[in-house]
Amino acid sequence: MKTSALVRDEAEQRSVVEEELATLSRLVARPLDDRDADQYRQDVAQRIVDGARRVLGAVSGRLYAIGSIAGPELRVLAASVATAAIPAPGGDLVGRALRERRLLDGDVDDHAMLAVPMLYGDRPIGALEVCRSPGSWTPEEMRLAQIFTDQATVAIEASHLVSENRQRRRTAEALALMAQATSRSLDVSILGREIVDTLLVLLGCARAALFELTESGFRLVAVARANGCEVAADVAGPELGPVEARAMRDGRLVVTADFLTDPGMSSPGSQTLGTVEVPIRAMLAVPLFHDETPIGILSVGDRVRRVFAREEIEVFRAAAGHAAVALKHARLHAQVAEAARVHERVRIANELHDTLSQLAFSVGLKLDWCLHRMTASAPLRPKLEDIRRDTGLMMAQIRQLIGHLSPEGLAETTFTKRLERLVKDFRELTGIATELDLRGDPSGLSAAACDLLQKTLQEALVNIAKHARARRAAVCIEVGGDQASIRVADDGVGLPAGVAEAARARHGHLGLRQMRERIEAAGGRLEIVGRPGAGVSIRGEFPLPLDGK
């Protein structure tokens, strides 16, 4: 027969159990919305370990969570201890309970331990662990431990579902905003910034980046970094990292929980990292396509090892679709703008050809008619011949401008071709036998250097046409490693006395003075040699490179 003291102790124990279960039931039944789901989960977890420890007479209790609740690892969600002298977490026993999906008991560090898995259906989501002084666990104690675990399962899965619904709603709203932005703007930099900023928040990553594939490589369109992710230590910097390069090479989505230890990521890019500490380890990267042609790549990364959930990967894919549309729209906009520019250039070229060019040609024909009917000794003949030469030069310049503006001329853009065309036009219009000698490789010249050489040559040829009355002329342009030079010589009447000196003194002959000022402004020098009856030689040289400042 039970003593009155034993009966009283059992009654007190039942009262404690009933009180804890009632308190826990009220807490679990508390109305829940997405604003306090995290706090609700924490409150329930703490109440469970405190209550389980109290009713089971344990010295410690721990509640673990796995999966999307607390990350990919088994982590402590809540803990309750009675004294400082408690055993270490029983990871092996808890792990076995989760794998075998059943309650297990055992001895750890001279303590009796009980591990109860939390199962939602057949899916483990966590475990309850309690420890007390050595001794066997009674069936009643095991039943109570299972009750507390079941309450934890219900509460934690409910909070998880609320949080998941909140995340899905936020994701849908964010993707809708991305779609609206893609339809509103054609600025790929603005759209790229919105996409990477949104991904950084939605996926809780340390970095998100959008690259565009160009003719010369990859251009970083936009990048977003969480606090603490330094640019200098970033694995991808302004260029593609090993995971992004792998995705582009394979033409598919690449997912890695830790690319530094992932055997599938062994590539020349990752080998060069050596022992450098890299903050970005877990990564998602996917190439972007337009009509099956790669146009860019989108990536996100995190500092720690991380297994991306299926929902996160789907969000990333959806964002990649918006990024591809943004890049596609930007490219189409650029093509339309370029087509409009070409159309306008063609229109201007046609206008020049149909108006100024025809007018200059008509003036030339009328001058030829006049000269043909005029005697060689007529007083006006020299003036008319000068006007005819000027008209010819004007026609050559108009033809050159039409050539640059027309689609056919757009292909003829090399500096060498422009020089050859200039000399050819001069030869045909003036009848002066003119040769071009081009030495060295002018392909590396800056636009400023090419412009200076071409303007100097044009001015020199104009002077020959106007004043030299020459039969032959020679042009030599030489490009060296650190210097460019131009020499234009003719066999004409030469320079009257004092003209070369006047050009050096920066007064008098305008054309020669302009040539000298251009060359000297570039840090070079111009030499003019000419005597009456002995032709003229003009030589200019200036240092390279020339940046045009």
ZIPEMO-V39713 format. One record per residue. N is the residue number from 1. PSI is psi in whole degrees, -180 to 180 (none if undefined). D_CENTER is the distance of its C-alpha to the mean C-alpha in whole Angstrom. Layout:
BEGIN
n->[N	N]
psi->[PSI	PSI]
d_center->[D_CENTER	D_CENTER]
END
This chain:
BEGIN
n->[1	2	3	4	5	6	7	8	9	10	11	12	13	14	15	16	17	18	19	20	21	22	23	24	25	26	27	28	29	30	31	32	33	34	35	36	37	38	39	40	41	42	43	44	45	46	47	48	49	50	51	52	53	54	55	56	57	58	59	60	61	62	63	64	65	66	67	68	69	70	71	72	73	74	75	76	77	78	79	80	81	82	83	84	85	86	87	88	89	90	91	92	93	94	95	96	97	98	99	100	101	102	103	104	105	106	107	108	109	110	111	112	113	114	115	116	117	118	119	120	121	122	123	124	125	126	127	128	129	130	131	132	133	134	135	136	137	138	139	140	141	142	143	144	145	146	147	148	149	150	151	152	153	154	155	156	157	158	159	160	161	162	163	164	165	166	167	168	169	170	171	172	173	174	175	176	177	178	179	180	181	182	183	184	185	186	187	188	189	190	191	192	193	194	195	196	197	198	199	200	201	202	203	204	205	206	207	208	209	210	211	212	213	214	215	216	217	218	219	220	221	222	223	224	225	226	227	228	229	230	231	232	233	234	235	236	237	238	239	240	241	242	243	244	245	246	247	248	249	250	251	252	253	254	255	256	257	258	259	260	261	262	263	264	265	266	267	268	269	270	271	272	273	274	275	276	277	278	279	280	281	282	283	284	285	286	287	288	289	290	291	292	293	294	295	296	297	298	299	300	301	302	303	304	305	306	307	308	309	310	311	312	313	314	315	316	317	318	319	320	321	322	323	324	325	326	327	328	329	330	331	332	333	334	335	336	337	338	339	340	341	342	343	344	345	346	347	348	349	350	351	352	353	354	355	356	357	358	359	360	361	362	363	364	365	366	367	368	369	370	371	372	373	374	375	376	377	378	379	380	381	382	383	384	385	386	387	388	389	390	391	392	393	394	395	396	397	398	399	400	401	402	403	404	405	406	407	408	409	410	411	412	413	414	415	416	417	418	419	420	421	422	423	424	425	426	427	428	429	430	431	432	433	434	435	436	437	438	439	440	441	442	443	444	445	446	447	448	449	450	451	452	453	454	455	456	457	458	459	460	461	462	463	464	465	466	467	468	469	470	471	472	473	474	475	476	477	478	479	480	481	482	483	484	485	486	487	488	489	490	491	492	493	494	495	496	497	498	499	500	501	502	503	504	505	506	507	508	509	510	511	512	513	514	515	516	517	518	519	520	521	522	523	524	525	526	527	528	529	530	531	532	533	534	535	536	537	538	539	540	541	542	543	544	545	546	547	548	549]
psi->[138	142	161	-34	-41	-42	-41	-41	-42	-38	-43	-39	-43	-37	-42	-44	-47	-41	-45	-44	-36	-45	-44	-40	-42	-39	-43	-35	1	135	140	131	172	-10	-26	23	-42	-44	-39	-47	-42	-41	-45	-45	-45	-40	-36	-47	-36	-45	-42	-42	-38	-49	-25	0	36	158	-18	155	142	141	123	151	148	174	-147	-10	-46	21	-177	-21	162	116	153	122	-35	152	150	126	147	-35	171	-28	82	155	159	159	136	67	-39	-45	-42	-42	-41	-43	-39	-42	-42	-9	46	160	136	148	158	178	131	120	50	27	150	129	145	127	121	119	145	118	126	101	-121	9	120	133	-5	-167	153	133	129	145	144	-176	156	144	165	150	131	158	-37	-41	-41	-39	-42	-42	-39	-36	-47	-40	-42	-40	-42	-41	-47	-48	-45	-40	-36	-46	-36	-43	-40	-46	-39	-42	-40	-44	-41	-39	-44	-39	-46	-43	-43	-42	-35	-41	-38	-45	-43	-44	-40	-34	-19	-35	153	3	108	-28	-42	-46	-42	-41	-42	-39	-48	-36	-42	-43	-39	-40	-47	-42	-4	41	173	-25	145	140	147	124	147	135	122	179	-30	-1	-141	136	128	109	-47	147	142	136	139	163	135	-9	98	143	-42	-29	0	140	-21	-23	-143	-7	171	140	178	-37	-43	-41	-38	-44	-42	-39	-41	-16	34	169	134	128	129	133	-27	100	-21	-28	-1	118	-26	-9	9	108	162	-35	-41	-27	-28	-10	-27	-131	11	133	122	125	-23	120	-57	134	150	134	137	134	151	138	152	115	46	12	128	133	-7	-171	142	139	154	153	155	159	-32	164	132	129	111	132	160	-41	-38	-39	-38	-40	-43	-43	-41	-43	-37	-37	-42	-38	-41	-41	-41	-46	-40	-47	-41	-41	-43	-39	-42	-39	-41	-43	-41	-39	-38	-40	-44	-41	-41	-38	-41	-41	-45	-41	-42	-40	-44	-42	-39	-17	-79	-44	-44	-37	-44	-40	-41	-42	-41	-42	-41	-39	-40	-41	-43	-46	-35	-29	7	138	159	-25	6	136	-34	-10	-46	-40	-42	-36	-39	-43	-38	-40	-43	-39	-41	-43	-40	-41	-39	-42	-37	-43	-39	-43	-41	-39	-40	-34	-29	156	-37	-36	-26	-31	-22	68	-2	151	-40	-44	-37	-41	-44	-41	-39	-46	-40	-46	-42	-43	-43	-36	-34	-18	5	123	112	129	146	125	108	119	140	-175	108	1	-25	2	146	164	-36	-41	-43	-43	-41	-44	-42	-43	-37	-43	-44	-46	-39	-41	-38	-42	-41	-46	-37	-39	-24	-33	46	159	-28	152	155	136	130	119	127	130	115	-167	-41	15	147	144	155	135	127	120	151	166	32	-153	-7	-170	137	157	132	-11	-45	-41	-36	-38	-38	-32	3	37	164	-120	110	-47	-47	-37	-39	-41	-46	-44	-39	-47	-46	-30	-24	7	14	-162	154	133	128	121	124	137	157	127	1	15	-179	142	123	124	125	148	150	156	155	153	162	119	-2	0	none]
d_center->[83	80	81	80	77	76	76	74	72	70	71	69	66	66	66	63	61	62	60	57	57	57	55	52	53	53	49	48	49	48	46	42	39	35	36	38	37	36	39	41	40	40	44	45	44	46	49	49	49	51	54	54	55	57	59	59	60	57	56	52	50	46	44	41	38	36	33	31	33	33	30	30	33	37	37	40	39	43	45	49	51	55	55	53	55	53	52	48	46	47	44	46	49	46	44	47	48	44	44	48	48	51	52	53	55	56	57	54	55	59	57	58	54	53	50	50	46	45	45	43	45	44	41	41	39	41	44	47	49	52	54	58	61	62	64	63	61	64	63	63	60	58	58	58	54	53	54	52	49	49	49	46	44	45	44	41	40	41	38	36	36	36	33	31	32	31	27	28	29	26	23	25	25	21	20	23	21	18	20	21	18	17	21	21	18	16	13	10	9	12	12	8	10	13	12	10	13	16	15	15	19	20	19	20	17	16	13	10	6	5	3	6	9	10	14	13	11	7	5	2	3	5	7	11	13	17	20	20	17	17	14	16	17	14	14	11	10	7	8	9	12	15	15	12	13	17	15	14	17	19	18	18	18	18	20	21	23	23	21	23	26	25	27	25	22	24	22	22	18	20	23	22	21	25	26	23	23	20	19	17	19	19	16	16	13	13	13	12	15	17	21	20	18	14	11	8	8	9	10	13	15	18	20	23	24	24	25	23	26	26	25	22	21	22	20	17	18	18	15	13	16	15	11	13	15	13	11	15	16	14	15	18	18	17	20	23	22	22	25	27	27	28	31	32	32	34	36	37	38	40	42	42	44	46	47	47	47	50	52	51	53	56	56	56	59	61	61	62	65	66	66	68	71	71	73	72	74	73	71	68	67	65	63	63	61	59	58	57	55	53	53	52	49	48	47	45	43	43	42	39	38	38	37	34	33	34	32	34	34	30	30	32	30	31	33	36	36	36	39	41	41	42	45	46	46	48	51	51	52	54	56	55	54	51	49	46	45	41	41	38	34	33	30	28	30	27	28	30	32	33	34	36	38	38	40	42	43	43	46	48	48	49	52	53	54	55	58	58	60	59	59	56	53	51	47	45	42	41	37	38	35	36	38	38	42	43	47	49	52	55	59	60	62	60	60	63	64	62	59	57	58	57	53	53	55	52	55	56	54	51	49	50	49	46	45	46	44	41	41	42	39	37	39	42	45	47	50	53	56	59	62	65	65	63	59	56	53	50	48	45	42	39	37	33	31	31	28	30	30]
END
